[in-house]
Amino acid sequence: MKRFYKAATVEGYQEVISEEDQLLNYLALAKISCSAGESIRHKTGKYESALVILSGTATITCEGMKWNQLGGRKTVFDGKATTVYVPCQSEYEIIADTDVEIAVCKVLADEKFEPFVVGPDEIVVHQRGQQTWQREVHDILADQAEGRVQRIVLGETFHHPGHWSGFPPHKHDGEHAPIEPHFEEIYHYQLNPEQGFGVQLHYTKDSSIDDAHIIKHGDSFAIDIGYHPVNAAGGYQLYYLWFMAGDSGRTLHPYEDPDHKWLHHSQAKSTS
C-alpha cells in the first residue's frame, strides 16, 4: 500500500493524501496554492482542519469570523507559522493577498469547537536531541490547544544540514499499549535550497517494513505503523510539517526502539 507521495504542482485545492486513504483512519492532507487576488472556498465535513500558511499572506474567513493578512513568511525557513483552526462541519474561504501556499491538515472529528488563529508568538519552541540529531521543534497545536480541539496535534520540525530527527527511532502505533499510544501521522517536507534532498527511513522490528525514501521538496508521507527517523543531506536544511491523531487522546508518549535508547546517554559518555 502507498505511503510515500511525491510532490505535484497543482493550482487551487489539491488532495495530497485523501480522506479515502486505505492506511489512515483519522488523517488526510491537502494543499492550497493561490495567486494574489484569487480565492477559494471549502467545507471541512467530518474533519477538524488546521490551515498552516507555508508561504505568503492570506485573509481567511470562517463561521462569521475574519482574519486579515495572516502569514507573511516567504518560505517555511523564514519564520514561525501562522495557523487557522477550522472546526468540522464548517466552511472557510481563503483570499490570497499575495501568492500563498497553505497546508490543510485534516483530522477526523465529531465535536465542533470555535475557530481560532495561532500566531507566531504563540508557538512553543523546543530544542530536541543532541549531537547530529539536534533539531528545532515548533508546537502549533499541542498542549496549549487542549480543550480547544478534539484530536489534532500539530507542529513543524527544522533540521540542520546532515542532522536527524525522529531519533532515536520511535513509533506510536499502539503495539506496546498501554505504554505506547496509538497515533497515525503525516509528514510534509520542504528543503532549503529546494533542489536538496533527505532520507525518510521506515521500518518495523520484524522487517515486514524495511524502507528508505528519498525526500524531495514538497513530498509527503503517511505513517500508520513503524519507526520513522528522518535525515537531511549535508548542506541542506530540511523541514517537515507533522500532525497526528488516534484513539489515545492527545498525550504523546512515543515508544523508542530499545536497540537505540542508549543514545540518550552518549553525550555524557563522549565528554567524560
N, C-alpha and C positions, 0 to 999 in steps of 0.2 A: 504494500500500500504506500501511496505517496506521502512523504513527509517534508521534502525539500522543494521549495517553489522559487524558480528563477525570476529575476526582475523582468517586468514588462512595462513599457511606456504606454499609458492609456490616459487620454484626457477625460475629465469628468469623474464619475464614480466607478471604481474598479473593484470587483470582488477578487481578493487575493487567496484567502483560504475560506471557502464558502461555509455557510450555515449547514449545508448538507454533507460536510466532510465526514468520511466513513470512520476516521480515527478519533475525532474530537466530539465530545458530547456537550461541552459547555462553551467553547470558544469559536470565534470567527474573526477574520481580519479583512478590512477593505482599505482602500486609499482614495483620496480625493485630490485631483490636480486641476486647478482652475487658473486661467489667465486673469489679469487685472480687469475688473469690471464684470466678470462672469459670476453667476450664482447657481446654486444647486440646492434642491430640497430633497429630504429623505426621511423615511419613517424608521423608527427603531424596532417596531414589532415586539417580539418577545425577548429582546436583548437590551440590557443596560449598556450604554456605549460611552467611551471616552474619546473625544476628538482631540488628538495630540497634534499641535501645529509643529510640523517638522521644519518648515521654512516659509517665510513670507508673513503677510498680515491679512487678517480677515475680520469681518463683522459677522457675528453669529447670533441668531435668534432661536428661542425655544420656550414653549409654554408661556408665551406672553412676555418673556424677558429678552433683553437685547444687550449685547456687549460689543462696543465699538472698537475697531482697530486692535484686535488681540494679536499677540505674537510679535514678530519683528526680527527674529534671528535669521541670518542669511542661510545658514546651514545648521544642522544639529550640533556642530562643533563650536558654534559662536555664542552659546549661552544656554541658560536653563529654559525648559519648555514652558509653554502656556497650554493648558488643557481645559476643555469644557466637558463636564459630566452631563450626559443626557439620559434621563431615565427610560425604562422600557415603556412601550405604548405611547410614544411621543413622536412629534415631528420637529425637525430642525431645518433651518436654512443657513447656508454659508454664502456670504457675499465677499468675493475676493477684492480686497483693497489694493493688493499687489499680486503678482503671481504667487500662488500659495500651494503648498503640499501638506496634506493632513492625513494622519493615520487614524482609521476608525477601528477602535479596539472594542469588540463586541463580546459580551458575556451573558449567558442565559440567565433570565431573572423573571420573577413573578411578583416582586414587590416594587412599587413605584415610589421613588424618592423625589426630592426637589432638585432641579438642575442647579449647578454652580460652576464657578471657574476656579481653577488652581493656577495662580500666577507664579512667576519665577521666584518671588520672595517667600513663597510658602513651601517650596520643595526642600526636603530634608536630604542633606548630602552626607554620604558615608565614604570613608576611605577603607577599602576592604583588602585583605590579603597582605602579602609581603613579597620581597624579592621580585622575581619575574612573574608573579601572579597578583601584583598590586593593581587595583583598578578603582575607579570612582563610580559609585552607585547613587543615583538620584531617585529617591522615593517620591512619587507623584500622588498615587492613591494607595497608601499603605496604612499604618497605624492612625495617621491623622484623619483618615476618611472613615473610620469606624463609626457606624450609626448613620452615615450619610449615603452609603451604597449597600448593595446586597452582598455581592460575591467578589467583584473585581478587585485585584491587587495589581498595581502597575508602576513601572518605573523605567529609567534609562540607565545603561551601563556604558562607561567610556574606558577604552583600553589605551594604554601607552603602546607604542610600536613594539612588537615582539612579545607582548605580555599575554597572559592567560586570564580567563575568568571562569566562573562556574567551577572553581578549583580551590582546594582538592575536589575531585569529581563528586557530584552529588546528584540525587534524584528525589522525586516526591510523587511516586506512583502508587503508594499505599501498600507495597509488597510487605513491608515490615510494620504494619499497623499493630497497635495504636501509636508507636513511637514515630512512625513515618506517615505524614498526611497524604491524602490523595488530591493532587492538583495537576491539571493539564496546563500547558504553557505554550505561548507563541513568541518567537523572536522575529524581529525585522531589523535588518542590518544596513548600515551605511559606512562608507570609508572616506578617509581624507589622506591624500588625494583620491579621487573617485576611481582611478584605474587600479587601485590596490586590491589586496585580497586577504583573506584569512582562512582558517580551517575550523569547521564545526565537527567535533567528534561526537559519536553517539554509540553507546554500547550497553549491553547487559552482561551480567556475570556468567550466564550460561551460553554466551556467544550467539544467541539467536538473533541479536542485532550487534553488528561489528562494522560500523560505517564511518567514513570520513567524507565530508562535503567541502568543496572549495567555495568559500563565501565571496561573492562579488557585491558591489554596491546595489542596493535595492532588493536583494534576495530575502526570503522569509523561510521559517522553519516551524513545523508543528511537532510538539513534544507530548506524546501520550504516555510513554514509559521510558525508563532507562536513564543512564548517566549521560551528561551532555556538556562537557567542557569546551571552551572556545579559545582560539588563539589568533592573534593578529600577526601578520607578516612584518618583518623588520622594515622600519621606515614609514609604516602606515598606521595612522590612528584608526581604530575600529570602534564603532558604536553599535549597540543594539537596543531597540525598544523591546521591552518584555512585559507581558501581562499574563496572569494566571487566574484560575478558579477551579473549584472542585466541590466535593461533598464533605470537606473537613473544616468548614468555617473559613476564616480569613487569617488564621495564625500560621506562620511559616516555620516549620522545623525540618529543613531538608535532611535527608539521610545520606551521609557521606560514605563513599567506597572505603571499607575497612582497610584495604591494602595501602591507602594513601593518607590516612588520618595522621600519620607520623609527621607529615609536612608542617603541621601546626607548631611543632617543636624544633623545626630545622633552623630557624633564625637564631634561637638561643644556643643551639649546638655550634653553629658556624662562628659565633662571637665568643665562645667560652675558651 
